[in-house]
């Protein structure tokens, strides 16, 4: 199973890089949009996969590849933390608060929605 997690993780990391590259090369945003999108989309996908796995609709291998591997690497709490600290250091308090609030609550909501589906 560790190979499935690793392979899924490499694909999730590559997908996250491509998403960030695509969004950030178009223009500069005052808000960490690419990380926010990756984390919300990844939360939804992980919730959906958890629901499918819990209902025995997907195999353990699919769960490890996509759930632990792909979603684990596609979403990133470390980048979220770093970007939040960077916003605070730049004294962009309002953007930092908005970033945290619109990441945590919608992330939980997206995971819950995915799980319900």
C-alpha positions as CSV (number, residue, x, y, z in Angstrom):
1,X,0.0,0.0,0.0
2,X,2.9,2.4,0.6
3,X,3.6,2.4,-3.1
4,X,0.0,3.4,-3.9
5,X,0.2,6.3,-1.4
6,X,3.6,7.4,-2.8
7,X,2.4,7.2,-6.4
8,X,-0.9,9.0,-5.6
9,X,1.1,11.6,-3.6
10,X,3.5,12.3,-6.5
11,X,0.5,12.9,-8.7
12,X,-1.2,15.1,-6.1
13,X,1.9,17.2,-5.7
14,X,2.3,17.6,-9.4
15,X,-1.4,18.6,-9.7
16,X,-1.0,21.1,-7.0
17,X,2.1,22.6,-8.6
18,X,0.3,22.8,-12.0
19,X,-2.7,24.5,-10.3
20,X,-0.5,27.1,-8.6
21,X,1.5,27.7,-11.7
22,X,-1.6,28.2,-13.8
23,X,-3.2,30.6,-11.4
24,X,-0.1,32.5,-10.4
25,X,1.3,33.0,-13.8
26,X,-1.8,34.9,-15.0
27,X,-1.6,37.6,-12.3
28,X,-0.7,38.3,-8.7
29,X,-3.5,38.0,-6.2
30,X,-3.5,39.7,-2.8
31,X,-5.0,36.5,-1.4
32,X,-3.3,33.0,-1.6
33,X,-5.9,31.8,-4.2
34,X,-4.1,28.7,-5.5
35,X,-3.6,27.2,-2.0
36,X,-7.2,28.1,-1.0
37,X,-8.6,26.3,-4.1
38,X,-6.4,23.3,-3.7
39,X,-7.4,22.9,0.0
40,X,-11.1,23.4,-0.6
41,X,-11.2,21.1,-3.6
42,X,-9.0,18.5,-1.9
43,X,-11.3,18.6,1.2
44,X,-14.3,17.9,-0.9
45,X,-12.6,15.1,-2.8
46,X,-11.3,13.5,0.4
47,X,-14.8,13.7,1.9
48,X,-16.3,12.1,-1.2
49,X,-13.7,9.3,-1.2
50,X,-14.2,8.7,2.6
51,X,-17.9,8.3,2.0
52,X,-17.3,5.9,-0.9
53,X,-14.7,3.9,1.1
54,X,-17.0,3.7,4.1
55,X,-19.8,2.4,1.9
56,X,-17.4,-0.2,0.4
57,X,-17.9,1.4,-3.0
58,X,-14.2,1.8,-3.7
59,X,-11.3,-0.6,-2.9
60,X,-8.7,-0.1,-0.2
61,X,-6.1,0.5,-2.9
62,X,-8.2,3.3,-4.5
63,X,-8.6,4.8,-1.0
64,X,-4.9,4.7,-0.3
65,X,-3.9,6.0,-3.8
66,X,-6.4,8.9,-4.0
67,X,-7.3,9.6,-0.3
68,X,-4.0,9.3,1.5
69,X,-1.7,9.8,-1.5
70,X,-3.3,12.3,-4.0
71,X,-5.4,14.3,-1.5
72,X,-2.6,14.3,1.1
73,X,-0.2,15.9,-1.3
74,X,-2.6,18.1,-3.2
75,X,-3.9,19.8,-0.1
76,X,-1.3,21.5,2.1
77,X,-1.6,22.7,5.6
78,X,2.1,23.7,5.7
79,X,1.7,26.2,2.8
80,X,-1.5,27.5,4.4
81,X,0.4,28.1,7.7
82,X,3.3,29.7,5.9
83,X,1.1,32.0,3.8
84,X,-0.9,33.0,6.9
85,X,2.3,33.9,8.8
86,X,3.6,35.8,5.7
87,X,0.4,37.8,5.6
88,X,0.7,38.6,9.3
89,X,4.3,39.6,9.0
90,X,3.3,42.0,6.1
91,X,0.7,43.5,8.5
92,X,-2.1,42.4,6.2
93,X,-4.2,41.4,9.2
94,X,-7.6,41.5,7.4
95,X,-6.4,39.3,4.6
96,X,-4.9,36.9,7.0
97,X,-8.1,36.6,9.1
98,X,-10.2,36.3,5.9
99,X,-7.8,33.6,4.6
100,X,-8.0,31.6,7.8
101,X,-11.8,31.9,8.2
102,X,-12.5,31.1,4.6
103,X,-10.2,28.2,4.6
104,X,-11.2,26.3,7.7
105,X,-15.0,26.6,7.7
106,X,-15.4,26.0,3.9
107,X,-12.9,23.2,4.0
108,X,-14.9,21.4,6.7
109,X,-18.0,22.2,4.8
110,X,-16.6,20.9,1.5
111,X,-15.4,17.7,3.2
112,X,-18.8,17.3,4.8
113,X,-20.6,17.8,1.5
114,X,-18.3,15.3,-0.2
115,X,-19.0,12.8,2.6
116,X,-22.8,13.3,2.2
117,X,-22.7,12.7,-1.5
